[in-house]
Amino acid sequence: MKIAYKVARCIGGNCVQAGLSVDGRVHVADTKDGGVNSLAFSTEEWTAFVADVKAGPFDLAALPRPS
């Protein structure tokens, strides 16, 4: 399946890319992998994830710490 990826974010050479497939799913992959292995999400799942990121529940300060 062909996916047109766009590099979404790079930090210290570690890059994440995201793209849409023809079936409308959002695929997220490590750029070092060339998009071979990706996580796929429905547009509803992706939209909910992005909304939560913007709202702040994924801020590092809010995450539980291992004991």
N, C-alpha and C positions, 0 to 999 in steps of 0.2 A: 504494500500500500504506500503510495507516494504522499509524503507530508512536507509541506513548505515550512521549514523551521525558521524562527527568528531568535537570535540570542537575546535572552531576556535579562540576564544579570551575570556579571563576572566579579569575583572577589579573589584576588591573589592567584589568578590563573585557573580557578575553578569556576566553570561557566555552566549555566543552565539554559536550555533552549526550549521554546514552546512553539507549537504549530497546530494547525487544523488539518484533519484528514478529510477525504471526500465524504465520509459518512457523518461529518460534523463533530466528531470527538476531538477533544483537546489532548494533545500528546506532549509530555514533558520528558526531557532526556538530558543527560550529561553530554556536553559537546565533545568530550574525549572519546565517547562511544560512537560518535557519528550518527546518533539517532537510531541505532540498531535496536537497542533495548529502551523502551519508553514506558511510562505509566500513562494510561489513557483514562480520560474522564469525560462524562457527558457534559454538555454545555451547562446544564443545571448544577452539576457538582462543582464545576470550575467557577461558575458565577458565585455560588455560595462560599467557596473557599476564598476567592478574592475579596468578597464583602467582609468576611471574618478577618482577613489580614488587615484590611483597611480600618476595621473597628477596633483592632488592638488585642484580641485574645491570644495572639501568637507572639506578642512581645516577650523577649527573654525574661524580663522581670516577672511576668505572669506565669511562666512555666514552672511546674513542680521540680524540685531538686532531688536527685537520687540520694538515698540515705546510706 
